[in-house]
Amino acid sequence: MSWMYRAACRDVDPEIFFPIASPDTEAGEAAETQAKQVCGSCSVRARCLDEAIESREPHGVWGGESESARRGLLSGAHGRTS
C-alpha cells in the first residue's frame, strides 16, 4: 500500500479520522469536518476511498467519506446492474 506514504493524513493525529466521540455529537461532527478537510487536499483520496470500500472498513473517515457515506456507496454499487 505505497499510496499511504503519499497520503495527506500520514502526519495528522488519527483521532480526527477515528474520533472517540460519537458522530452524532458536536465533537464527533467537528472531527469529521476536520478529517474531510485533510482529505480534500489529498492526492491519493480516491485510492484511499477505494481501499476502504473494498475492505469494507467499518470505522473512520477514509477518502473523505464517513462510515455512513461509504455504506451508502457500497449499497448503491450492489444495487446496480450492468
N, C-alpha and C positions, 0 to 999 in steps of 0.2 A: 504494500500500500504506500508506494513512494509519493503519491499525491498528498498524503498527510503532511509531508515535510514542507509543502508549499502552501498549506492552509493558513489563512489569516488568524485562526484561533490558536495556533500552536503555542503562542506565548501569552495567552489570555487565561485568566482564572477560570477553570472549568465550572465553577459554581454558577456562572451565568448561563451555561448551557444545560446544566443539571441542577437546578435550584432545589434546595430543601423545601422551600415554601411551595405550597400548592399553587398551580397555575391560576386558580380562581381567586387568589389573594392579590393585594396591591404589590407586595414584594415579588410574588411569582410573575405577575404581569410585567413589572419593571425589569426583572432579569431576562424574560423572554424578549422584550423590546431591545434590550442591550445586546443580547446574543444575535438577534436578527440584523442589527446594525453592523456587527462584525462580519456576519455572513454576506451582507450586501456588498462589501468591498473585496470579497474573496475570489481569487482566480480559479479555484477548484470547487466552487459551490455546487455546480451541477453533479460532479463526480461524488461529492460527499452525500448529496441527497440520494443519488442512485444507490450508493452503498447502503445507506440507512433503509431504503425501501427494500432492496434485495435481501438484506439480512433481517428485515422486519424488526428493526431496532425499536424497542418499546418505550425508551426514555430519552428525554432531552430534545434540544434543538439541533438539527442536522441539516446542512444545506439551506439554512434559512427557514426551515419549516418545523413547526411544533409536532408533538406526538399526534394530536388530533388531526392536524392537516395531513400528515403522512398517512394516517389510517384512511382518510378520505381519498387520497390519491391512489392508495392501494386498492380500495374497494371499487373505485372508478375504473381502474385497469382491469379488474376481474369482470366487470360488467360489460366491457366492450367485446364486440365480435368483429372478426375480420372478414 
